[in-house]
Amino acid sequence: MLFIYGPPAVGKLTVARLVAERTGFKLLHNHLTIDAVAPILGFRTPAFNRFLQRFRRDLIAAAAEADVDLVCTFVIAVGEEALVDELVAPYEGRITFVQLVASREELRRRVLEGHRAAHGKIVDVETLDSVLDEFECFQPIDGRDSVTLDTETMSAEEAAGRIVALVGDD
């Protein structure tokens, strides 16, 4: 399992798609589950939050049981380490954590790119700033070794290539 995380607009889905294409891993991106749950339960409601976590946990567990190689993308904030532990438990011992980073200024530029609306992603600077102010999502996941890649200084193709090389080393 590849667990790619970082703040909104850092390039998680772009990089994960390239990794999936090059490795054959199945892609479970953050908005795949959000898009399934939000229209029914609303976004970030208590019911949404409870079910989304259970849905993700059960889907990842089923994939692990079926021996499916997954590349997952998530926005993870400081304090959500227990959530991460619960999600990745079925793959324990078979996980590579990759943190993507870029400056806040770069994220503010990228959030305006038109393709983001297709998955209901944040598409305005004000909402991005609000999320970045509310949640600390620039830190590596505490207690987990993560490879950190700066997507401001490297292309998505280069980041994907580095991740594929990591998987090849396992």
N, C-alpha and C positions, 0 to 999 in steps of 0.2 A: 504494500500500500504506500502510495505517495500522498502526503498530507501537505498541500500547498496553502499557505495562509499569508495574510497581510491586510493592510487597510484597503478600503474601497478605492478603485481606480488604479491599483498598482500593477494590474496586468495578470491577475491570477488565472482567469478563464482563457485568455489568449495563450499564455504559456502552457496551461494544462491541456488545451486542445492540441497544441503542437507535440507535447509529450505523448498524448494518447495516440496520435497519428503515427508517431515513430516507434512506439513500443507495443501497441495493441492493447494497452490498458483501457479499461472502461472508464468513462468520465462521469463522475458524480460532482457536478458543480453546485455551488451554494444556491443559486436561483432555481435550479431544477426542482428542489424540494420546496422552496419558498413559493414558487409559482403554482405548485400543486395544492398548497395549503391555504394561502392568503385569500383566494377568491371565496373560500367557504367559511373560514373562521375569522377573517379580517387580519390585518397586518399588526404584529406585535401586541395582540391581545393576550390575556392570560391563557385562553384556550389554544390560541395559535402557538404560543411559546411551548406549552406542555406537549401538544401533539407533534409539532415540528421536531422536537428533540426525540420523541419516541419513534417517529417515522424514520428519521435519519439513523438512529441506533439500530432499529430492526432491519433496515435496508442494508446497512453496512455489515451487520451480523450475518444476514442471508448471503451476501456476496462472499464473505470470508468462508462460510460453510461450503459454498459452491466452488471455492478456490479461484475466485475471480480476482484478477489484478486490478486494483482501483487506483485512480488518481482523483483525489478529492480537493475541492477548494472551499475555504472558509475564511470569514473575517472573525478572528478570535481576539478578545480583549483580555487585559490583565484581570485576573480573578475568575476566569473561565477554565482553569486548568482541569477541574473535576469533570467538566463537560467534555473536554478533549479526551481525558482518560476513559470516560464512558464510551465515547464514539469509537475510539481506536482499539479498545480492549480485544475484540475478536481477532485482530491482526498483530497482537503483541509479539514482539520479536521479529516482525516482518514489516516494519514501518520506517520510512524515510521522511523526516520533517524538513520542509523547505519554506523558509520565510522570504517573501519578496518585500523589498523596501524601495521607497522613493521619497523625495522631499515633499513636504506639504504643498509647496508651490507647484511642483510637478503634478501632484494629484489633482490640484485645483484646475490645472490646464486640461488634464486628461478627462476629467469628469464631464466636460462639455462635448466630448466626441460623440457624434450622432449614433453610432452603433450600440451604445449602452442602453438605449430605451427598449431594445428588442426583448430584454429580459427583466424589464421593470427595475433596472438599476438606478442608482442615484445619478441624476443628470444635471444638477445645478450646484453651484458653489456654496450657496447658503445651507442646503441640506448636508452636503459633505462636511462643511465646517462644524455644523451642529453635531454630527456623528463623531467626528474626530475630537471635538471638545468633550463630549459625553463619555466616550469609551477610549481607553488607552490601548490602541491596537498597533503601536509601533515597536513593541517589545517582543523579544522571542518568548515562546511558551516556557514558563518556568519549569525546571525539572526535566526538560526534554532537549536532547542535542538536536540543534537545527542547523542546516546549511543556510546561510543568508546570501541572497543574490540581490544586487542593486539594479532594478530595472530602469533606473534613470540613466545609468552609465553603460548598460548593455541592451542589445535588442532582445525581443522576445525569442527569436530564433537561437541566439547565443545562450540565453537562460535555459531554454528547453534542451539544448545540446549538453549543457553542464548537468542538468538533471538526468538525462538519459545516460550519461556517463556514470553518474552515481548509481543508478539502477544496475548498470552492467557490472559494477564492482561488487554487488551483493552476491 
